[in-house]
């Protein structure tokens, strides 16, 4: 893999903070936070159990946010296993997952043995509320530092799975073991590679003090209540992303810049030199060419090199991504052209998944390849391109039909959901009935009214586009309808009605009779 140079750009306004992560001059991540939708992943609450559902082995917990949080049995200390227990599973070693992270005691197999309605419980948010769903919770509390994640009540030591050097993993484990305070589990983060005990000691001291302070808070507070607020977006990203490959952090707000410098003074003073304050008159994201890239993130179709493209569609259950050759035909064999298109698409799809923060089930439809070697190469390229993704993902091999099934851990709403609302016209379908379909629908309405007898004089209110179709020609469709049904229909054009709406009033009584003859 070629050397990666990462730059982080922070744009701050009164109503929004945006953080762009750029790798080798390519935008790969965009995080947005607004005051009305402040992130809560990592926050710790004292909650109250409002319902226990043994059928799905889960409970709902009131944490004071309006929507109750969802706590599955697998996210509790009484469940054997740790894969889903931490809010950032990038930092869990495979060996760590095979061991319990809490004290050895007999474990229950049923959530009703652990939780009761009305019970107070300490929980941490591991996924933001999405659409109608409340936040996902865990009762395994984890405290992230710069180099370590500490788990109160745990015992095991885990090493980041992204540290592949065996000797380095052994060194880190030995160092941390000698320093680990009792009654804490520890995960060593990727950025700890090459660090010594002094760095770990500072992290441990800070995190244990934070936990002692929290314990005092927990005793005083009545549920539901916030016990601990995780770092704000910018500081959290600085803590989690400042790896050796980050060469520059540019912030366009003086107050935020000062805050980060102060934070780094305590976290790692050597990192302050790469944090810069942007003084230019041109907006920062315009200056570095990011704004135009963000605008493209709203489009379904993403163009790749040589005229090929991918189409991204998001449904309720999953996201589909389709690869098209477009205008690209290549200069050699057709099989080679398809292979090159799929390779380019694999890299761009991985980038778009990270950039748009797409989570859940994803189906990628590559162009069919007869060669097994080509399919394997495209799969390897796709997997390699996603290796820097901070969210946990699983990718299946490419099927004979060219399909890849994958899952990606969803922590927050995708970029599209975060910045958009459901369309008031199509209600999220993405399509509206054609003018012709609406005209036929209206004609059917009047036929039902005629078959039911009186009344026979109506006022029809409808969208101007549909009205144009019904009233065009001599005689118009509407006049032919009146003659055939022996009705009188007065048309009123209403620009506030969208193309799929119409209203019918009884002219004699002035009552709305639309629903009376609607199916």
NORPEVEN-V922373 format. One line per field, one symbol per residue. burial: # if it has 9 or more other C-alpha atoms within 8 Angstrom, else .. A space follows every 50 residues. Layout:
burial = ???
This chain:
burial = ....########...########...####..##.....########### ####..########..##########..#.##..###.#####..##.## ##.....#.###..###..###########...#########..###### ###########.#....##..##.##..##...##########...#.## #.##..#...#..#..##..#.#####.##...####.#..#...##### ###..##..##.###......#..####.....###...#..#....... .#.#..######.....########..#.......####.########## #################.#....######.###.##....##..#..#.. .##########.####.........#.....#..#..##...#.###### .....#########.##.####...#######..#.#.#.#.##..#.## .######....###..#..
